Amino acid sequence: MASQPPPLTRRQRHVLFLQGALNRVAHCYTPPARPDALAEFLLGGEMVDRGYIAITDLAGAKSFIDDIRTGRRPIREEAHGCEHNEMPQPREVPAL
């Protein structure tokens, strides 16, 4: 019996989602075979179909995905300093 693969990391899920969105427009990625990875990939494509994501710069989008995949760019949770599925907290603005 084959052992289960480890769960996807947040970065992997994020990259798969973005690849699925770009793939819907440019057909440049092969869908993954792993079911949980495929689900993230298809969700990205669905967001394009529903109009939540619009991609106009294909080369820029591919470069952006590559930067996230290699760790040169933070994913959303890292950029905002919040945990998965947690909204960033408002910051206090000093009085003028």
C-alpha positions in Angstrom: 0.0 0.0 0.0 1.4 3.4 -1.0 1.8 6.0 1.7 -0.2 9.2 1.4 1.8 12.2 0.1 2.3 15.0 2.6 -0.4 17.8 2.6 0.2 20.7 0.3 1.8 23.8 1.9 0.2 27.2 1.7 2.7 28.2 -0.9 2.0 25.1 -3.0 -1.7 25.7 -2.9 -1.3 29.4 -3.8 0.9 28.5 -6.8 -1.5 25.8 -8.0 -4.4 28.3 -7.8 -2.5 30.9 -9.8 -1.3 28.3 -12.3 -4.9 27.2 -12.8 -6.0 30.8 -13.4 -3.3 31.4 -15.9 -3.8 28.1 -17.5 -7.5 29.0 -18.2 -6.3 31.9 -20.3 -3.0 30.7 -21.8 -3.1 26.9 -21.6 0.5 26.8 -20.5 0.4 24.4 -17.6 -0.5 20.7 -17.4 -3.1 20.0 -14.7 -1.6 18.0 -11.8 -2.6 14.4 -11.2 -2.8 14.6 -7.4 -6.4 15.2 -6.4 -5.8 17.9 -3.8 -3.5 19.7 -6.2 -5.9 19.4 -9.0 -8.7 20.9 -6.9 -6.6 24.0 -6.2 -5.7 24.2 -9.9 -9.3 24.0 -11.1 -10.4 26.5 -8.5 -8.1 29.1 -10.0 -9.6 28.4 -13.5 -13.1 28.7 -12.1 -12.3 32.1 -10.6 -11.2 33.3 -14.1 -14.5 31.9 -15.6 -16.5 33.7 -13.0 -14.7 37.0 -13.6 -13.0 37.3 -10.2 -9.6 37.2 -11.9 -8.6 38.9 -15.1 -5.2 38.2 -16.6 -4.0 40.6 -19.3 -0.2 40.3 -19.1 0.5 36.6 -19.6 4.3 36.9 -19.4 4.0 39.0 -16.2 1.6 36.5 -14.6 3.9 33.6 -15.4 6.9 35.5 -13.9 4.8 36.4 -10.8 3.9 32.7 -10.3 7.6 31.7 -10.8 8.6 34.3 -8.2 6.1 32.9 -5.6 7.0 29.3 -6.4 10.7 30.0 -5.8 10.2 32.1 -2.7 11.3 35.4 -4.2 7.9 36.9 -3.5 5.8 36.3 -0.4 2.3 34.7 -0.7 -0.7 36.7 0.5 -0.6 35.4 4.1 3.1 36.2 4.5 2.8 39.6 2.9 0.0 40.6 5.4 1.4 38.8 8.4 -1.7 36.7 9.1 -2.4 33.1 9.4 -4.3 31.0 6.8 -7.9 32.2 6.3 -7.5 35.0 8.8 -8.1 38.6 7.7 -5.4 41.1 8.5 -6.3 43.3 11.5 -6.7 47.0 11.0 -3.8 49.1 12.3 -4.2 52.1 14.5 -3.5 55.4 12.7 -1.8 58.0 14.9 -3.8 61.2 15.4 -2.5 64.2 13.5 
